[in-house]
Amino acid sequence: MRLGLNLGYWGGGDAADDLTLAKEADRLGFAVVWAAEAYGSDAPTVLAWVAAQTSRIDIGSAVMQIPARSPAMTAMTAATLDRLSAGRFRLGLGVSGPQVSEGWHGVRFDRPLARTREYVEIVRRALRRERVRYAGEHYTLPLPGGAGKALTLTVHPIRDHLPLYLAAVGPKNVELAGEIADGWLAIFFAPEHAAAQRAGLAAGRARVGATLEGFDIVPSVPVVIGPDPERAADPIRGYAALYLGGMGSRQTNFYNALAVRMGYHRAAAEIQERYLARDYAAAAAAVPWELIDSTSLVGPVERVAERMQAYAEAGVTTLSVTCPAGDLDARLDTLRDVVRAAERSGVTE
């Protein structure tokens, strides 16, 4: 199991701190640093900045939003980042959600799995530097009846095959990740509930005559080091409440549905109800300790090391940590503690 760092969404005030974290992860031997986007900073700009000031660590988008860019634009960006980083870029894609897709990008959130499949096919063709012609339900290249013509990407990526990841939460989307991607970007991943997700990935891999061998399973896992695990969980409550209660509508919230599948029916409903009523403190307080404990790494280094073993046994191949608590010095200490825990666990490269 390798280690990764997920910087999440960048804000203007803490951008320099996050760069310092990325440079420390590079020094410590982390495999990859990821950046996210929603409706603030974009991932490619952040990753280019990080790539320019690191030397070994891979850079990855977790994720670039499918409704935000045409497939051709994504291929152009991926090839450019791969060239600029000397072959260190990993392309993570996701459909986002209906609120962002329709409210921010003006793209209907219809048939997301079919759209993702076509999108990935076009991106892969472009990155292979094929002359891109495509006739699908959602994308047609070139447009018929006009002056457009089939074109070939003029930038040569460093590698023949850029690693492509899908962010997926629902069972069908997880299966799709196994079928068409090189890795899966997971969130709220609990080792104790991972068997069904691994089965979905394996089913997708089997559809294309492949196994999970070499497939990268990459959960994003909050880490807070401290002597008391329950107190260490407190900085994670707001993050959990945001996703389970606010990342979506009452009708469509993939993260809330995941919590329900994990057995937290009543808590998921209460969190959403309180969050949508803008009682954010109560929503955070309603997040069960057991849910945080099963999807995070909290407590002293020795306990974190034991939980790392559980993640490895559940099939995780890259454990990407987030550092939600404290100032820059505290977050840097967390990264170093993660390395100490990894060494103690005996399951990391």
N, C-alpha and C positions, 0 to 999 in steps of 0.2 A: 504494500500500500504506500502510495506517494502522498506528499503533503502539498496543498495548495492554499492560496490566500484569496478570499473574495472581498474586494473593496466595496462592493455594493454600489449605491448611488453616490455620486460625488456632489458635494456642495461647495460653494465658493470659498467659505471660510476654512474648510478643513482639507483642501486639495493638497497643500504642501505636506500636511501630516500624512495623508494617504500615500503620497509619493515616498516619504521616508519609510513607511511600513513596507512598501513594495521593494525598496532598495535593501532593507534588512532581510526580507524574505529571500531575495536573490543571494545575499551573503550567506544566509543560513542553509541554502541548498534546497529551498522549496522548488517544486516542479513547475508551478504555474501561478500566475496572478490574474484574476478575473475582474472585469468592470461591467457594471450594469447600466441600463438606461430605462427611463419610463417617460416622463415629460419634463425632464430637466436637462442635465448634461448628457451628451451622447457618448456611447462607449468607444467608438473608433478614435476620437480625438484624445480621450484619456489614455487609451492603450498606446497610441503613437508617442505620447509624452513619456509614458512609463518605459517603453521600449528604448527610447533614446537615452535613458539614464540608468539602464540595467544592462547586464551582459550575458547572463546564462538563462535566467528564468523565462519560461514561455509566457506569452500574453494571450488572454482569451476573452471573448465577449460572452457574458452570461447575463443577459443575452442581447443580441441585435434583434430588434423587433421586425418581424416579417411585414406587418402592414405599413411600416415606415419607409420602406425602400423597395424598388423594383428588384427582381432577382438579379438582373444585370448589374445594377448599382452595388448590390451586396457582393457579387463576384469581383467587381472592380476594387471595392474597398478591401476585401480579403486578400486579393493578390498584392495590392499595394502595401498593406501591413505586413504581409509575409516577406516581401522584398526589403522593406525598411528595417525589419527586425532580424534579418538574416535567417529566415526560416523558423521563427518562433511563434507564429500566430496559430491560434485555434479558433475556429468559427463556431460560436454557439448561437443558435437561433431559437425564437419562440414566437408564438402567435399573439402574445400579450393577452388582454381580456377585452370584452366588449366596450367597457367604459373608455379605455384608452384608444382602442382601434377605431371606434366610431366617433368618440368625442374629440379626440386629438388629431387623428390622422384622416378621418373622414372615409374610412374603409369599413364596409359592412363586415360584421363578424359572423359570416355564414360559412358553414361546412369547413371549419378550420383544419380538419385532418386532410381533406382532399386538397385544400389550398396549400398546405404545408408540403404534401407529397409533390405537387407540381413545382412548387418554388424550389425545393431541394434538387429536383431533377434538372432544372434550368441552371441553377448555380453550379452544379457539378459539371454540366456540359461546358459552361463558360470557362470554368477553371481548368478543364482539360484542353482548353483552347480549340474546341470544336467550333465550326460555323453553326451558330445557334439558330435552329428552326424548331418551333414548338407549336403544336396545336392541341391545347387542352381546354378544359371547361372554364378555368379561371384566367389563364394566360395564353396569348397567341402572339407568336413572334415569327416573322414580322407581321404587322397588322395587314390584313388583306385589303386589296383595292387601293393601296396608297403608294407613296414613293419609297417606303422603307425597304431595306434589304437585309438579308441575314449577314451578321457580322461576327468577327472573331476577336476575342480579347487580345489586345496588343501587349499587355504586361505579362511577362513570364514569371509565375510564382517560383519560389526557390525549389519547392518540392512538387513532385508529380501528383501527390495526393495530400491535400490539406485536411487535417482532422476536422470533422463536422459533428457537432453535438446538437441535440434537441433538448430544450427544457420541457418537461412533461410532468403533469400531475395526475390527470385522469387515466384510468386503466387502458383505454383504447389508444390514447396518445403515447403512453409508455410503451405499448406494443409497437406502435409506429416507430418510435425511437430505435427500438431493437432492430427493426426491419431496414430502415433507410439511413441510419446515422452510425457514427463511429463511437459515440458515447452518449450518456444520459446525464443531464444536469437536474439533480433532484433537490427538493426542499422539504423540510419537515420529514426527513428520512429517519425512521425508527428501526433499528436492527431487528427488534422483536416483531415487527410487522412487515418485514422486507420480503418474505417468501413469495407472496402473491405478486409483488412488483417484479421480482427476479423471474418468476414464471412468465409474466407478460413479456419481458424483454427476451427471454429464451424463445417464446413462441414467435416473436417477430424475427429473431435471428434465423430460426428454423425455416421460415417462409422463403428465405433467400439462400438456404443451404449452408448456414453458418451456425456457430455456437457462440457462447459468451467469452470464449478464449480471445483475449486481445481487446475486448469491448470495455470501454472506460466508464465505470459507474462513479459519478462525482456528486455527492451530496454537499450542499452548503450548510455548515454546522456552526452555530454560535458557540464561543468558548468564553467562559468566565472562571478564572482561577481564584479560589478562596477556601478558607478552612471549613466553612459551613455551606454545603451544597444548596440548601434551600434559599439562603440569603444571596448566594452567588447567582441564583436564577432570576432575581428581581430585575436586573437590567435587560433581561430578555423578554419580559412580560409585554412591554409596549410594542415591540417588534411582532410578537406572536399575535397580539390583539389586532394590530393593523392588518395583517394578512388574513386572519380568520374572520375578522369583522368588517374590514373596510376595503379590501382588495376585490371589489366586485359589488354587485347589487344583491338585494335579498334573494333574487331568483337565481343569480349566477355568480357563485364564488367557489372556484375550484379548490382553494385551500380549506375552506370550511367543509366542503364535501369530503376532502381527504380526512379531516379530523373525525367526521362522522364515521367513515369507513374504519377508522382506528378504534372506534368504540366510544367516542366522546360526544354522544348525541346531545345530551342536555347542555353540556358546557359550550358546545359549538353554537347552539341556538342562543344561549344567554350572551355570549361574547358578541355575536352579531347584533342582537337586539340592542345591547347597551352601546355598542360602537356606532351604529346607525342613528341612535338617539344623541350622539355626540357626548356621551358620558364615558370619555376615554379612560379615566382612572378606574372606573368600575369594570370596564371591559378588560383592562389589564389584570385587575384583581381576580377576575373570573377564569383566567387561564389556569387550568389544573397544573399543579406541580408535577404530576406524573407525566403529562404531555411534554412539558419543558425538559424534564429529566431524560425522557426517551429520545428526544430529537436534538439534544444539545450536549455539550461537554461542560459540566459544572462541578466545582469542588476542588479539592487539593490535587496536586499533580498525580499522586498515586491512584486516585479514583479515576481521573481522566485517562490514565494509561490503561486501566482495566476496561473502560468503555471503548477505547480505541480497538482493543482486541475484539469486542463485539461487532464493531463496524467492519473490521477485516473479515471476520467469520461470516458476516452477512453479504459478502461479495464486493464491498467497496474497494475500488482500486486507486482512487484519488480522493483524499479527505480534504476538502476545501473549507478552511475555517474563516469565521468572521470574528472580529474583536469589538463587541459593542460597548464595552465599559471602560470608563476612565479617560484620562488625558493621554497625550502621545506617549509619555514615558510608560504609563501603565499598559498601553496597548503593545508597545515594544516588548515589555516584560512578558506579556501574554504569549507573543510569538515565540520567545525563547523558552517559555515554559511548555509550549506545545512541542517543541523539539525535544525537550527533556522527557516529556511524557511519551513521545513516540519512541525514543531510544529505550525507555523503560519497558514499553509494551512489547518490543521485539517483533513487531509486525510491519514496520515501515522500512523502505529502502533508504 
